[in-house]
C-alpha cells in the first residue's frame, strides 16, 4: 500500500500551440493558483472525503496515513516539495494527509485537471510517466517493509529520505517527522526505532546533526546494511547483541 505521490520537475519554456496552458507541463496547471498555508498537525483532507481537488506541495513535509478498524494508523508515505497528492482519480481520497512541518501548497480542481490532461497528449505522457514512478515507489516501499531486521529497515528508510531530500549537504538526512511516524511507516514500535538509531550511532554509521536531522558518517556501510550484507562487524564491542537487542515489531 502506498500513497499516490508524483514528483513534479521544473517547468519548461512556453510552447506555441498549447491549449489552455502557457506551457505543456503539469506544474503549470498549479502556477496561477492561490498559495495556501497549513500548520503542523493540520489535515489537508481526510480519508473518504470527496476528491474534488489535486494538490501540489510548494514547501514543507506532510504525512499520508490510513486508519485501521481498531484505531491504529498506518503511514503510507511522506510528501515533500514538488509532490502531487490526490491523483488516484478515485471519487474519494484514499488516505488522510496531514502537515508535519509548516506547509505551503496549491490546489487545482480535479475535473479541470482531468480535462487539461485529456486534451494535451504531452500532459498525458507526463502523467503516465509520473504514475509509473509512483508504482516503482510502491514497490520500493514493499521491499522496505519486507526487510527482516530493524537495522535493514531503518537503513533503507534513511537512504530513501536522503534520496528524496532537499538538504544542500549530501550527508545530511532531514527527518522532520517524529519517531512515532517513522515507526508507523516501517511497521515497527517506537522503542525499536529509538534503539536502532542508537545502535547505528554507536556503530559510527550515523550521528545527530540537529533536532530533526541525521548525518551519515559512513555511507557504504549504511548501503550494505540496507541490503542485508553488512552483518554485525560494523558495531563497536559495547553495541554488539546483548546490550542493544534488535527486535522487529
C-alpha positions in Angstrom: 0.0 0.0 0.0 1.4 3.3 -1.0 0.4 6.9 -1.2 -0.1 8.3 -4.7 2.9 10.7 -4.9 4.1 12.2 -8.2 7.2 14.3 -8.4 7.0 17.5 -10.5 10.1 18.7 -12.2 10.9 22.3 -13.1 8.6 23.8 -15.8 9.8 24.4 -19.4 9.6 27.5 -21.5 6.3 28.4 -23.1 5.4 26.3 -26.2 3.4 27.6 -29.1 0.2 25.8 -29.8 -0.5 24.7 -26.2 -4.2 24.6 -25.4 -5.2 26.4 -22.2 -1.7 26.3 -20.8 1.3 28.7 -21.1 3.5 25.5 -21.3 2.9 21.8 -21.8 4.0 21.0 -18.3 1.9 19.6 -15.4 3.4 22.1 -12.9 1.9 25.0 -15.0 -1.6 23.9 -14.0 -0.9 25.0 -10.5 1.3 28.1 -11.1 -1.6 30.6 -11.0 -3.5 29.0 -8.1 -3.5 30.7 -4.7 -0.9 29.7 -2.2 -2.4 28.0 0.9 -0.6 27.5 4.2 -1.1 24.8 6.8 0.4 24.4 10.3 1.9 21.2 11.7 -0.9 18.7 12.5 -3.5 20.3 10.3 -5.2 18.0 7.8 -5.3 18.9 4.1 -8.0 16.3 3.5 -9.4 13.2 5.2 -9.7 9.6 4.0 -13.1 9.2 2.5 -13.6 12.9 1.6 -14.9 13.6 -1.9 -11.8 14.0 -4.1 -12.6 17.5 -5.5 -9.0 18.8 -5.9 -5.4 17.7 -6.6 -2.6 19.4 -4.7 1.0 20.4 -5.5 3.3 20.8 -2.5 5.1 24.2 -2.7 7.1 23.8 0.5 7.2 21.6 3.7 6.6 18.0 4.5 3.3 16.0 5.0 2.4 12.5 6.0 -0.3 10.4 4.3 -2.0 7.8 6.6 -4.9 5.4 6.8 -6.8 4.4 9.9 -7.5 0.8 10.7 -10.7 -0.5 12.2 -9.0 -0.9 15.6 -7.9 2.7 15.7 -4.3 2.2 14.7 -2.9 4.4 12.0 -0.6 3.3 9.2 1.6 5.9 7.4 1.7 5.1 3.7 4.0 7.9 2.6 5.8 11.2 3.2 5.2 14.1 0.9 7.8 16.8 0.1 8.1 20.0 -2.0 7.2 19.3 -5.6 4.9 16.3 -4.9 1.4 15.9 -6.1 -1.3 14.3 -3.9 -4.8 13.1 -4.5 -4.2 12.0 -8.1 -5.6 8.5 -7.7 -8.5 9.6 -9.9 -10.9 8.0 -7.5 -14.2 9.7 -6.4 -12.9 9.8 -2.8 -9.5 10.3 -1.2 -7.8 7.0 -0.3 -6.0 8.4 2.7 -5.7 11.3 5.2 -2.9 13.9 4.6 -1.6 16.0 7.5 1.2 18.6 7.7 4.3 17.6 9.6 6.1 21.0 9.2 4.6 24.4 8.1 3.3 23.6 4.6 2.5 25.7 1.5 0.6 24.2 -1.3 -1.6 25.0 -4.3 -4.8 23.2 -5.2 -6.3 22.6 -8.7 -9.9 21.4 -9.3 -9.8 17.7 -10.2 -12.3 17.9 -13.1 -10.3 20.7 -14.7 -7.1 18.7 -14.2 -8.6 15.7 -16.0 -9.9 17.9 -18.8 -6.5 19.6 -19.3 -4.6 16.3 -19.4 -7.2 14.7 -21.7 -6.8 17.5 -24.3 -3.0 17.5 -24.5 -1.0 14.3 -25.3 2.2 15.9 -23.9 0.5 16.2 -20.5 -0.8 12.6 -20.7 2.7 11.4 -21.4 4.0 13.3 -18.3 1.2 12.0 -16.1 1.7 8.4 -17.2 5.4 8.7 -16.6 4.7 10.0 -13.0 2.2 7.2 -12.4 4.9 4.7 -13.4 7.3 6.4 -11.0 4.7 6.1 -8.3 4.3 2.4 -8.9 8.0 2.0 -8.6 7.9 3.8 -5.3 5.2 1.5 -4.1 7.4 -1.5 -5.0 10.3 0.1 -3.1 8.1 0.5 0.0 7.0 -3.1 -0.2 10.7 -4.2 -0.4 11.5 -1.9 2.6 8.7 -3.5 4.7 9.9 -7.0 3.8 13.3 -6.5 5.3 14.0 -8.9 8.1 15.8 -6.8 10.7 15.1 -3.4 12.2 18.6 -2.3 11.1 17.9 -3.1 7.4 14.5 -1.3 7.6 15.9 1.8 9.2 19.0 1.9 6.8 16.7 1.6 3.8 14.5 4.4 5.2 17.4 6.8 5.8 18.6 6.2 2.2 15.1 6.8 0.8 14.8 10.0 2.8 18.3 11.1 1.7 17.5 10.4 -1.9 14.3 12.5 -1.8 15.7 15.2 0.5 16.4 18.8 -0.2 19.5 19.2 2.0 22.4 21.1 0.4 24.8 18.8 2.4 24.9 15.4 0.7 25.5 13.6 4.0 22.6 15.2 5.9 19.2 13.5 6.1 16.3 15.8 7.1 13.8 14.0 9.3 11.1 16.5 10.3 8.7 13.6 11.2 8.6 12.1 14.7 10.0 8.7 15.6 6.4 7.5 16.0 5.8 8.5 12.4 8.9 6.5 11.4 7.8 3.5 13.4 4.3 3.6 11.9 5.8 3.8 8.4 8.2 0.9 8.9 5.8 -1.3 10.8 7.9 -1.2 14.0 7.5 0.1 17.6 8.8 3.5 18.6 11.1 1.7 21.1 12.6 -0.4 18.3 13.2 2.7 16.2 14.9 4.6 19.0 17.0 1.6 19.9 18.1 1.0 16.3 19.0 4.7 15.8 21.2 4.4 18.9 22.7 1.2 17.6 23.7 2.8 14.3 25.1 5.8 16.1 27.2 3.7 18.4 28.4 1.8 15.4 29.7 5.1 13.9 27.3 4.9 10.9 25.2 8.0 11.7 25.3 10.9 14.1 22.8 13.6 15.2 23.0 16.7 13.1 20.3 18.7 14.7 16.9 18.2 16.3 15.4 16.9 13.2 18.2 15.7 11.0 20.9 12.9 10.9 24.3 12.9 9.4 25.5 9.8 7.6 29.1 9.2 8.6 29.7 6.0 6.7 27.6 5.8 3.5 28.9 2.5 2.2 28.3 0.5 5.4 24.8 2.1 5.5 24.1 0.9 2.0 25.5 -2.6 2.7 23.4 -2.8 5.9 20.3 -1.8 3.9 21.0 -4.7 1.5 21.4 -7.1 4.4 25.1 -7.7 3.5 26.9 -6.0 6.3 26.3 -8.4 9.2 27.3 -7.3 12.8 31.0 -6.5 12.3 30.3 -2.7 11.9 29.3 -2.4 15.5 31.7 -1.5 18.3 32.1 -4.1 21.1 29.6 -2.4 23.5 26.9 -2.2 20.8 27.0 -5.9 19.9 23.9 -8.1 20.5 23.3 -8.4 24.2 23.3 -4.7 25.1 21.2 -3.4 22.2 18.9 -6.2 21.3 17.2 -5.7 18.0 13.5 -6.6 17.8 11.1 -6.3 14.9 7.6 -5.1 15.7 
